[in-house]
Amino acid sequence: MSTLTQAMSLTIGSSIGKKVLVALTGAVLAGFVLGHLIGNLLIFAGPDAINEYGHFLQTMLHGMGVWVARLGLLACTVVHVVLTVQLTRENRAARPGRYGYDATIQATRSSRTMIFSGLTLLAFIVYHLLHFTLRVGNEYGTYKTTLHGETVHDVYRMVIAGFTWWPASVFYLIAMAMLCSHLSHGVSSMFQTLGITTPRTMGTFKNLGRVYAAVIFMGNALIVFAVWFKWVH
């Protein structure tokens, strides 16, 4: 084993190394969530806008781009979840009995919430991919439309059909609430782990996390309500 490989192994195996990886993968996933929302909001610009966006994603790098992105996001998700679970176990193991309970009760509750919301989100991601990406149990794969003289997938119609089915919409809103609970704490923790925050700016970054989470939730919920109340149809 080379010196570099050994150093990387020791760093990743340490508590600090795991926290840094959790923060970095969290940053990638948080950025994806915002980009995904911006793309989905194109539904308010009309069918052509969101269908063109969907077609661009599907044909980027001759169709390979979207799969590279999916595999990268999957890897980030797995690393993020696995290391978070490991860190939570290590933290609990380091606090035998009730020693230090009063001083760490807030952090413990936060960790438990993060684990629960994170695992719930993982289940949602699997469902979301099966529902919209792999189109299991539905006919979304047959939804086609014409764009600039070319036959493309009708993303606009698929989104409306998907959220018209209320069980999927309710599950989606619950998952978004979980996501925003996760983001509200996770975004500020990410900056803290990477050493960007100071005691003086901690409150600012906590508020940033709350605002970011609120924007993500309201943006995604707006799409669901738009379908329910037929603002888009």
ZAKEVEX-277955 format. One line per field, with one value per atom (N, C-alpha, C, CB): residue number from 0; x, y, z; atom name. Coordinates in steps of 0.05 Angstrom, whole numbers. Last residue first. Glycine has a CB too. Layout:
residues N
resi = c(NUM|...)
xx = c(X|...)
yy = c(Y|...)
zz = c(Z|...)
name = c(CA|...)
***
This chain:
residues 233
resi = c(232|232|232|232|231|231|231|231|230|230|230|230|229|229|229|229|228|228|228|228|227|227|227|227|226|226|226|226|225|225|225|225|224|224|224|224|223|223|223|223|222|222|222|222|221|221|221|221|220|220|220|220|219|219|219|219|218|218|218|218|217|217|217|217|216|216|216|216|215|215|215|215|214|214|214|214|213|213|213|213|212|212|212|212|211|211|211|211|210|210|210|210|209|209|209|209|208|208|208|208|207|207|207|207|206|206|206|206|205|205|205|205|204|204|204|204|203|203|203|203|202|202|202|202|201|201|201|201|200|200|200|200|199|199|199|199|198|198|198|198|197|197|197|197|196|196|196|196|195|195|195|195|194|194|194|194|193|193|193|193|192|192|192|192|191|191|191|191|190|190|190|190|189|189|189|189|188|188|188|188|187|187|187|187|186|186|186|186|185|185|185|185|184|184|184|184|183|183|183|183|182|182|182|182|181|181|181|181|180|180|180|180|179|179|179|179|178|178|178|178|177|177|177|177|176|176|176|176|175|175|175|175|174|174|174|174|173|173|173|173|172|172|172|172|171|171|171|171|170|170|170|170|169|169|169|169|168|168|168|168|167|167|167|167|166|166|166|166|165|165|165|165|164|164|164|164|163|163|163|163|162|162|162|162|161|161|161|161|160|160|160|160|159|159|159|159|158|158|158|158|157|157|157|157|156|156|156|156|155|155|155|155|154|154|154|154|153|153|153|153|152|152|152|152|151|151|151|151|150|150|150|150|149|149|149|149|148|148|148|148|147|147|147|147|146|146|146|146|145|145|145|145|144|144|144|144|143|143|143|143|142|142|142|142|141|141|141|141|140|140|140|140|139|139|139|139|138|138|138|138|137|137|137|137|136|136|136|136|135|135|135|135|134|134|134|134|133|133|133|133|132|132|132|132|131|131|131|131|130|130|130|130|129|129|129|129|128|128|128|128|127|127|127|127|126|126|126|126|125|125|125|125|124|124|124|124|123|123|123|123|122|122|122|122|121|121|121|121|120|120|120|120|119|119|119|119|118|118|118|118|117|117|117|117|116|116|116|116|115|115|115|115|114|114|114|114|113|113|113|113|112|112|112|112|111|111|111|111|110|110|110|110|109|109|109|109|108|108|108|108|107|107|107|107|106|106|106|106|105|105|105|105|104|104|104|104|103|103|103|103|102|102|102|102|101|101|101|101|100|100|100|100|99|99|99|99|98|98|98|98|97|97|97|97|96|96|96|96|95|95|95|95|94|94|94|94|93|93|93|93|92|92|92|92|91|91|91|91|90|90|90|90|89|89|89|89|88|88|88|88|87|87|87|87|86|86|86|86|85|85|85|85|84|84|84|84|83|83|83|83|82|82|82|82|81|81|81|81|80|80|80|80|79|79|79|79|78|78|78|78|77|77|77|77|76|76|76|76|75|75|75|75|74|74|74|74|73|73|73|73|72|72|72|72|71|71|71|71|70|70|70|70|69|69|69|69|68|68|68|68|67|67|67|67|66|66|66|66|65|65|65|65|64|64|64|64|63|63|63|63|62|62|62|62|61|61|61|61|60|60|60|60|59|59|59|59|58|58|58|58|57|57|57|57|56|56|56|56|55|55|55|55|54|54|54|54|53|53|53|53|52|52|52|52|51|51|51|51|50|50|50|50|49|49|49|49|48|48|48|48|47|47|47|47|46|46|46|46|45|45|45|45|44|44|44|44|43|43|43|43|42|42|42|42|41|41|41|41|40|40|40|40|39|39|39|39|38|38|38|38|37|37|37|37|36|36|36|36|35|35|35|35|34|34|34|34|33|33|33|33|32|32|32|32|31|31|31|31|30|30|30|30|29|29|29|29|28|28|28|28|27|27|27|27|26|26|26|26|25|25|25|25|24|24|24|24|23|23|23|23|22|22|22|22|21|21|21|21|20|20|20|20|19|19|19|19|18|18|18|18|17|17|17|17|16|16|16|16|15|15|15|15|14|14|14|14|13|13|13|13|12|12|12|12|11|11|11|11|10|10|10|10|9|9|9|9|8|8|8|8|7|7|7|7|6|6|6|6|5|5|5|5|4|4|4|4|3|3|3|3|2|2|2|2|1|1|1|1|0|0|0|0)
xx = c(-1050|-1067|-1063|-1098|-1041|-1029|-1045|-999|-1079|-1066|-1050|-1048|-1109|-1110|-1100|-1139|-1101|-1120|-1122|-1113|-1062|-1087|-1108|-1082|-1020|-1034|-1061|-1017|-1007|-1014|-1029|-989|-991|-1016|-1025|-1013|-942|-964|-991|-958|-914|-919|-942|-894|-910|-925|-932|-908|-876|-904|-921|-909|-827|-837|-867|-822|-825|-823|-834|-794|-828|-849|-849|-846|-780|-806|-828|-812|-740|-742|-770|-721|-749|-751|-755|-725|-737|-764|-769|-769|-683|-702|-730|-701|-663|-658|-679|-629|-677|-688|-686|-674|-647|-676|-689|-684|-594|-605|-635|-593|-593|-590|-600|-560|-595|-618|-617|-618|-545|-568|-593|-572|-512|-513|-537|-487|-523|-529|-531|-507|-503|-532|-540|-539|-448|-463|-493|-457|-414|-432|-449|-415|-387|-401|-421|-381|-361|-381|-399|-368|-360|-347|-368|-330|-357|-371|-352|-396|-323|-330|-343|-349|-309|-294|-300|-265|-339|-319|-303|-331|-376|-357|-333|-370|-406|-391|-370|-410|-431|-412|-394|-427|-462|-443|-422|-457|-497|-476|-454|-489|-529|-513|-491|-530|-552|-537|-519|-557|-578|-555|-538|-563|-623|-600|-575|-607|-651|-650|-627|-677|-649|-634|-630|-647|-686|-658|-640|-656|-732|-722|-693|-739|-734|-729|-721|-753|-745|-722|-714|-726|-794|-771|-745|-773|-824|-823|-798|-849|-819|-807|-805|-825|-847|-819|-805|-814|-898|-886|-856|-898|-904|-904|-892|-932|-904|-884|-882|-892|-949|-923|-900|-919|-987|-984|-957|-1007|-978|-974|-970|-998|-991|-964|-958|-960|-1046|-1027|-998|-1030|-1070|-1065|-1046|-1091|-1051|-1056|-1049|-1040|-1031|-1061|-1069|-1072|-978|-988|-1018|-977|-974|-963|-974|-933|-998|-1010|-1000|-1004|-961|-989|-1003|-1004|-914|-915|-944|-900|-930|-923|-924|-894|-938|-961|-955|-969|-884|-905|-930|-914|-855|-851|-873|-824|-860|-878|-876|-908|-803|-819|-835|-801|-810|-796|-815|-784|-800|-816|-800|-826|-791|-780|-798|-751|-808|-809|-798|-795|-804|-787|-785|-759|-834|-820|-800|-805|-891|-873|-861|-889|-894|-903|-883|-907|-915|-897|-910|-892|-918|-925|-905|-926|-901|-915|-923|-940|-881|-862|-875|-851|-924|-911|-891|-896|-958|-954|-940|-981|-936|-951|-945|-946|-901|-929|-946|-931|-844|-855|-884|-838|-808|-837|-849|-840|-758|-761|-790|-752|-773|-750|-753|-724|-821|-817|-795|-813|-820|-845|-841|-857|-768|-785|-809|-794|-751|-738|-755|-711|-786|-787|-774|-773|-769|-796|-798|-816|-717|-721|-749|-718|-729|-713|-717|-682|-756|-770|-755|-774|-715|-738|-753|-756|-684|-673|-695|-653|-718|-712|-701|-693|-715|-741|-737|-759|-662|-670|-697|-671|-664|-647|-655|-618|-700|-707|-690|-704|-669|-696|-704|-716|-621|-621|-648|-612|-640|-626|-626|-598|-662|-679|-666|-686|-615|-636|-655|-652|-588|-576|-598|-554|-622|-617|-606|-597|-616|-642|-639|-660|-561|-571|-598|-573|-559|-545|-555|-515|-589|-598|-585|-592|-557|-585|-595|-603|-508|-509|-538|-491|-510|-495|-499|-465|-538|-550|-536|-548|-501|-528|-539|-547|-453|-454|-481|-433|-473|-451|-452|-424|-509|-520|-499|-540|-478|-496|-508|-482|-427|-438|-456|-415|-415|-429|-442|-450|-394|-375|-388|-363|-437|-418|-399|-402|-458|-473|-455|-496|-418|-425|-440|-442|-420|-396|-401|-374|-472|-465|-441|-461|-464|-484|-479|-512|-425|-419|-439|-419|-455|-431|-424|-407|-494|-502|-478|-513|-461|-478|-486|-502|-440|-422|-438|-405|-487|-471|-453|-453|-505|-522|-505|-543|-462|-473|-489|-492|-454|-432|-444|-411|-504|-496|-474|-485|-503|-524|-516|-550|-459|-459|-480|-465|-478|-453|-453|-428|-521|-526|-502|-530|-495|-513|-519|-540|-468|-453|-470|-444|-510|-491|-475|-472|-534|-549|-530|-568|-493|-503|-518|-522|-489|-465|-474|-445|-539|-532|-507|-528|-539|-558|-551|-586|-498|-495|-514|-501|-510|-494|-493|-466|-536|-552|-537|-563|-498|-508|-523|-485|-494|-471|-480|-456|-563|-538|-515|-538|-613|-595|-568|-608|-640|-640|-620|-667|-636|-624|-620|-641|-665|-637|-623|-634|-716|-702|-672|-715|-727|-726|-711|-753|-728|-709|-705|-719|-771|-744|-722|-743|-811|-805|-778|-827|-812|-803|-797|-825|-827|-804|-794|-811|-875|-850|-825|-852|-914|-905|-878|-926|-897|-911|-899|-913|-876|-869|-883|-839|-886|-903|-897|-897|-847|-875|-893|-885|-801|-806|-834|-785|-794|-811|-816|-798|-757|-785|-804|-790|-709|-718|-747|-702|-709|-709|-719|-681|-705|-728|-731|-727|-654|-677|-703|-679|-622|-623|-647|-598|-633|-640|-641|-619|-613|-641|-650|-644|-559|-576|-606|-571|-541|-540|-558|-512|-548|-563|-564|-552|-510|-539|-556|-545|-463|-470|-500|-454|-465|-464|-473|-436|-462|-486|-488|-487|-410|-432|-458|-434|-386|-381|-403|-354|-404|-409|-406|-390|-384|-413|-420|-422|-330|-343|-373|-335|-323|-318|-331|-287|-336|-353|-348|-347|-294|-322|-340|-332|-250|-252|-280|-233|-263|-262|-264|-235|-259|-285|-285|-289|-223|-225|-252|-202|-222|-230|-233|-210|-203|-230|-240|-233|-150|-166|-196|-159|-131|-132|-151|-104|-134|-149|-153|-135|-98|-127|-144|-131|-51|-60|-90|-44|-48|-50|-61|-23|-42|-66|-70|-62|7|-17|-42|-17|41|38|12|62|13|29|23|23|17|0|18|-19)
yy = c(440|417|411|422|479|468|443|461|487|511|504|524|447|450|477|446|434|455|463|480|393|388|408|389|420|398|393|372|457|467|445|475|425|440|450|464|406|387|402|374|454|438|419|422|471|487|471|512|434|433|449|443|453|426|423|404|504|501|474|503|493|509|506|539|463|452|467|452|500|473|462|454|541|546|520|561|516|526|531|552|504|482|492|471|557|539|516|527|574|587|569|614|539|540|552|556|552|525|524|507|605|599|571|600|599|612|606|642|577|562|573|562|618|594|576|578|655|662|637|681|629|635|641|659|629|604|608|591|671|668|643|666|667|692|689|714|619|623|648|626|605|614|617|640|561|578|585|563|529|555|573|551|477|498|526|493|435|443|468|450|433|411|420|387|479|477|456|471|467|490|489|516|423|420|442|419|446|427|423|400|475|489|472|500|430|451|467|471|398|388|410|369|425|420|413|396|430|452|449|453|379|401|424|412|350|341|364|318|379|376|368|354|371|398|398|415|316|327|354|329|314|300|311|269|342|352|340|346|308|335|348|353|264|261|288|245|287|277|275|250|296|319|311|330|243|262|286|272|222|211|230|183|253|255|245|240|236|265|268|281|183|190|219|187|186|173|180|143|216|229|213|233|226|203|212|178|273|270|247|266|266|280|281|308|238|227|240|231|271|245|234|225|314|318|292|332|287|300|304|327|271|251|263|241|319|301|281|287|336|352|335|374|297|300|316|315|259|281|283|275|248|240|264|228|266|264|255|292|272|258|255|230|335|310|298|315|386|366|339|375|411|420|398|427|358|382|388|378|319|329|355|332|265|290|299|312|209|221|247|202|160|188|202|203|110|113|143|96|112|108|112|80|113|138|136|148|74|76|101|74|36|57|57|85|1|1|23|3|41|14|18|1|80|79|51|87|95|69|63|47|149|143|117|144|149|168|161|195|102|114|131|131|88|68|81|48|138|127|106|115|140|161|152|186|96|97|116|104|112|87|87|63|159|161|135|165|139|156|157|184|113|97|113|90|158|137|120|120|185|197|176|220|151|155|166|174|159|132|134|113|214|205|178|203|215|229|220|259|183|175|189|183|213|185|177|166|262|261|232|271|246|257|256|286|231|211|221|206|279|257|236|244|309|317|295|341|280|282|290|301|290|263|263|249|345|333|305|333|349|362|350|392|319|311|323|317|330|322|315|299|343|361|355|360|301|328|346|340|257|257|286|240|245|266|269|260|180|199|219|184|140|167|188|170|90|97|125|95|118|95|105|78|145|156|133|176|120|137|149|159|98|80|95|63|143|130|112|114|154|174|162|196|107|114|134|125|112|89|95|64|159|158|135|155|142|163|164|190|103|95|116|92|135|114|105|89|167|179|159|193|129|142|156|162|113|93|107|77|162|147|128|131|178|196|181|216|134|143|160|159|135|111|119|89|186|179|155|172|182|202|195|230|142|137|157|140|168|144|138|120|209|216|192|227|178|195|203|221|154|137|154|123|200|183|165|165|221|237|219|259|179|187|202|203|182|159|163|135|231|228|204|224|222|242|238|269|186|176|196|171|210|193|183|170|242|219|199|204|283|265|239|259|285|297|276|309|264|262|274|276|274|247|243|239|329|311|283|311|347|354|335|383|329|317|323|329|361|332|319|320|411|406|376|419|403|408|403|437|398|375|378|373|448|425|401|418|478|485|461|508|456|456|461|478|465|438|438|425|521|508|481|526|543|557|543|557|509|533|550|550|471|463|487|443|489|496|487|483|466|490|500|512|426|418|443|403|456|442|436|417|471|492|480|504|421|438|458|451|405|388|405|363|443|441|426|428|429|456|456|477|377|382|409|381|385|370|376|340|410|424|411|425|368|392|409|409|332|324|349|304|360|351|346|326|365|389|382|402|312|327|352|335|301|287|301|258|335|339|325|328|315|342|347|361|262|267|295|262|274|261|264|231|297|313|301|315|253|277|295|293|218|211|235|190|247|241|234|219|246|272|267|286|191|205|232|210|154|169|183|190|131|114|129|92|171|163|146|147|171|195|188|215|120|128|152|135|123|102|110|75|163|167|147|163|139|164|169|188|96|91|116|82|123|106|101|80|149|165|149|174|105|124|140|142|43|68|86|82|-24|0|25|0)
zz = c(-332|-340|-370|-334|-275|-299|-306|-295|-239|-249|-273|-227|-214|-243|-253|-253|-163|-168|-198|-151|-169|-154|-162|-124|-195|-208|-196|-207|-157|-183|-199|-199|-114|-112|-139|-93|-136|-129|-128|-102|-141|-165|-160|-173|-88|-107|-132|-115|-65|-58|-78|-30|-87|-94|-88|-80|-62|-91|-100|-100|-7|-20|-50|-13|0|6|-9|36|-16|-29|-25|-18|20|-8|-23|-19|69|64|34|79|64|67|60|95|63|40|40|40|114|90|66|85|146|148|123|174|130|127|128|148|146|118|112|109|201|187|157|192|208|216|202|247|190|174|182|177|232|204|187|192|277|275|246|293|265|268|264|295|265|241|243|216|313|307|284|300|311|332|326|359|240|265|286|261|183|203|226|213|155|143|164|119|166|178|167|175|150|131|142|105|192|189|171|177|180|206|203|229|133|134|159|133|151|130|130|102|187|197|177|204|152|172|183|194|124|110|129|96|164|149|136|129|183|201|186|220|135|154|174|169|111|100|120|75|143|140|131|120|134|161|161|176|79|89|118|85|77|64|75|33|103|114|103|109|65|93|107|108|22|20|48|2|41|35|34|9|42|67|63|75|-13|6|32|10|-32|-42|-22|-70|-8|-2|-9|-16|-36|-7|3|7|-89|-82|-52|-91|-87|-94|-86|-125|-73|-55|-61|-57|-118|-92|-74|-79|-181|-164|-135|-173|-202|-201|-183|-229|-205|-182|-180|-181|-254|-230|-205|-230|-292|-287|-260|-309|-290|-283|-276|-307|-308|-281|-272|-282|-359|-339|-311|-345|-387|-382|-360|-408|-386|-376|-369|-397|-414|-386|-373|-381|-463|-454|-423|-462|-503|-480|-470|-458|-574|-548|-526|-541|-641|-621|-596|-632|-672|-663|-641|-652|-685|-706|-698|-730|-636|-658|-680|-648|-609|-601|-623|-574|-593|-614|-606|-641|-545|-557|-578|-535|-506|-526|-536|-550|-460|-463|-482|-436|-449|-474|-480|-475|-398|-420|-448|-418|-365|-371|-394|-346|-346|-375|-383|-389|-288|-301|-331|-289|-263|-255|-267|-226|-269|-261|-253|-238|-290|-297|-293|-326|-280|-292|-300|-272|-264|-281|-295|-265|-233|-255|-274|-243|-199|-208|-234|-187|-186|-198|-211|-176|-164|-188|-202|-181|-120|-141|-167|-130|-90|-101|-124|-79|-78|-92|-105|-72|-50|-75|-91|-68|-5|-25|-51|-14|21|12|-10|35|33|16|5|32|67|41|22|44|111|98|70|114|124|115|101|138|139|118|107|128|182|158|134|161|218|210|184|232|222|213|203|236|242|217|205|220|291|271|243|277|318|313|291|339|319|304|298|320|353|325|308|325|400|387|358|402|409|406|391|433|416|393|388|398|464|440|415|441|501|494|469|517|520|492|484|488|573|555|526|562|597|596|576|624|590|577|575|593|612|592|579|571|625|627|605|627|625|624|627|647|584|606|603|633|543|558|581|570|489|513|528|504|446|462|487|445|421|435|453|415|397|419|435|407|359|380|403|367|328|343|365|324|306|324|341|307|276|297|317|285|240|259|282|245|211|226|247|207|188|206|223|191|156|176|197|164|121|140|162|125|93|108|129|88|70|89|106|74|38|57|79|43|4|22|44|6|-22|-7|13|-26|-47|-28|-10|-43|-81|-60|-38|-71|-115|-99|-76|-117|-138|-122|-104|-141|-165|-143|-125|-154|-202|-184|-160|-198|-230|-215|-195|-235|-251|-233|-217|-249|-284|-262|-242|-272|-320|-304|-280|-321|-342|-326|-310|-345|-368|-346|-329|-358|-406|-386|-362|-397|-446|-424|-401|-434|-489|-471|-447|-486|-512|-527|-509|-542|-475|-479|-492|-452|-466|-460|-461|-432|-472|-495|-490|-519|-425|-435|-458|-445|-419|-399|-410|-374|-464|-461|-442|-451|-450|-474|-473|-499|-406|-403|-426|-400|-432|-410|-406|-384|-466|-478|-457|-489|-429|-447|-460|-468|-406|-389|-406|-368|-452|-436|-420|-417|-473|-489|-472|-511|-431|-439|-454|-456|-387|-408|-416|-432|-343|-368|-392|-372|-303|-304|-329|-279|-309|-316|-318|-295|-288|-316|-325|-334|-240|-240|-269|-224|-250|-248|-250|-222|-249|-274|-273|-278|-196|-217|-243|-220|-171|-167|-189|-140|-187|-194|-192|-177|-162|-191|-201|-202|-108|-118|-149|-109|-107|-100|-110|-69|-119|-138|-133|-136|-73|-98|-119|-109|-37|-33|-59|-10|-58|-58|-54|-36|-48|-76|-77|-84|7|-10|-38|-9|23|29|12|58|8|-6|-1|2|47|18|1|10|96|89|59|104|94|97|88|126|92|69|70|69|143|119|95|115|175|176|152|202|162|156|156|176|183|154|146|147|237|223|193|229|248|252|237|282|198|222|224|224|148|171|197|174|117|113|137|87|137|139|137|117|125|153|157|163|69|84|113|82|58|51|66|21|75|88|83|78|40|68|83|80|-8|-4|25|-19|1|-4|1|-33|7|30|26|32|-18|-20|3|-47|0|0|0|25)
name = c(N|CA|C|CB|N|CA|C|CB|N|CA|C|CB|N|CA|C|CB|N|CA|C|CB|N|CA|C|CB|N|CA|C|CB|N|CA|C|CB|N|CA|C|CB|N|CA|C|CB|N|CA|C|CB|N|CA|C|CB|N|CA|C|CB|N|CA|C|CB|N|CA|C|CB|N|CA|C|CB|N|CA|C|CB|N|CA|C|CB|N|CA|C|CB|N|CA|C|CB|N|CA|C|CB|N|CA|C|CB|N|CA|C|CB|N|CA|C|CB|N|CA|C|CB|N|CA|C|CB|N|CA|C|CB|N|CA|C|CB|N|CA|C|CB|N|CA|C|CB|N|CA|C|CB|N|CA|C|CB|N|CA|C|CB|N|CA|C|CB|N|CA|C|CB|N|CA|C|CB|N|CA|C|CB|N|CA|C|CB|N|CA|C|CB|N|CA|C|CB|N|CA|C|CB|N|CA|C|CB|N|CA|C|CB|N|CA|C|CB|N|CA|C|CB|N|CA|C|CB|N|CA|C|CB|N|CA|C|CB|N|CA|C|CB|N|CA|C|CB|N|CA|C|CB|N|CA|C|CB|N|CA|C|CB|N|CA|C|CB|N|CA|C|CB|N|CA|C|CB|N|CA|C|CB|N|CA|C|CB|N|CA|C|CB|N|CA|C|CB|N|CA|C|CB|N|CA|C|CB|N|CA|C|CB|N|CA|C|CB|N|CA|C|CB|N|CA|C|CB|N|CA|C|CB|N|CA|C|CB|N|CA|C|CB|N|CA|C|CB|N|CA|C|CB|N|CA|C|CB|N|CA|C|CB|N|CA|C|CB|N|CA|C|CB|N|CA|C|CB|N|CA|C|CB|N|CA|C|CB|N|CA|C|CB|N|CA|C|CB|N|CA|C|CB|N|CA|C|CB|N|CA|C|CB|N|CA|C|CB|N|CA|C|CB|N|CA|C|CB|N|CA|C|CB|N|CA|C|CB|N|CA|C|CB|N|CA|C|CB|N|CA|C|CB|N|CA|C|CB|N|CA|C|CB|N|CA|C|CB|N|CA|C|CB|N|CA|C|CB|N|CA|C|CB|N|CA|C|CB|N|CA|C|CB|N|CA|C|CB|N|CA|C|CB|N|CA|C|CB|N|CA|C|CB|N|CA|C|CB|N|CA|C|CB|N|CA|C|CB|N|CA|C|CB|N|CA|C|CB|N|CA|C|CB|N|CA|C|CB|N|CA|C|CB|N|CA|C|CB|N|CA|C|CB|N|CA|C|CB|N|CA|C|CB|N|CA|C|CB|N|CA|C|CB|N|CA|C|CB|N|CA|C|CB|N|CA|C|CB|N|CA|C|CB|N|CA|C|CB|N|CA|C|CB|N|CA|C|CB|N|CA|C|CB|N|CA|C|CB|N|CA|C|CB|N|CA|C|CB|N|CA|C|CB|N|CA|C|CB|N|CA|C|CB|N|CA|C|CB|N|CA|C|CB|N|CA|C|CB|N|CA|C|CB|N|CA|C|CB|N|CA|C|CB|N|CA|C|CB|N|CA|C|CB|N|CA|C|CB|N|CA|C|CB|N|CA|C|CB|N|CA|C|CB|N|CA|C|CB|N|CA|C|CB|N|CA|C|CB|N|CA|C|CB|N|CA|C|CB|N|CA|C|CB|N|CA|C|CB|N|CA|C|CB|N|CA|C|CB|N|CA|C|CB|N|CA|C|CB|N|CA|C|CB|N|CA|C|CB|N|CA|C|CB|N|CA|C|CB|N|CA|C|CB|N|CA|C|CB|N|CA|C|CB|N|CA|C|CB|N|CA|C|CB|N|CA|C|CB|N|CA|C|CB|N|CA|C|CB|N|CA|C|CB|N|CA|C|CB|N|CA|C|CB|N|CA|C|CB|N|CA|C|CB|N|CA|C|CB|N|CA|C|CB|N|CA|C|CB|N|CA|C|CB|N|CA|C|CB|N|CA|C|CB|N|CA|C|CB|N|CA|C|CB|N|CA|C|CB|N|CA|C|CB|N|CA|C|CB|N|CA|C|CB|N|CA|C|CB|N|CA|C|CB|N|CA|C|CB|N|CA|C|CB|N|CA|C|CB|N|CA|C|CB|N|CA|C|CB|N|CA|C|CB|N|CA|C|CB|N|CA|C|CB|N|CA|C|CB|N|CA|C|CB|N|CA|C|CB|N|CA|C|CB|N|CA|C|CB|N|CA|C|CB|N|CA|C|CB|N|CA|C|CB|N|CA|C|CB|N|CA|C|CB|N|CA|C|CB|N|CA|C|CB|N|CA|C|CB|N|CA|C|CB|N|CA|C|CB|N|CA|C|CB|N|CA|C|CB|N|CA|C|CB|N|CA|C|CB|N|CA|C|CB|N|CA|C|CB|N|CA|C|CB|N|CA|C|CB|N|CA|C|CB|N|CA|C|CB|N|CA|C|CB|N|CA|C|CB|N|CA|C|CB|N|CA|C|CB|N|CA|C|CB|N|CA|C|CB|N|CA|C|CB|N|CA|C|CB|N|CA|C|CB|N|CA|C|CB|N|CA|C|CB|N|CA|C|CB|N|CA|C|CB|N|CA|C|CB|N|CA|C|CB)
***
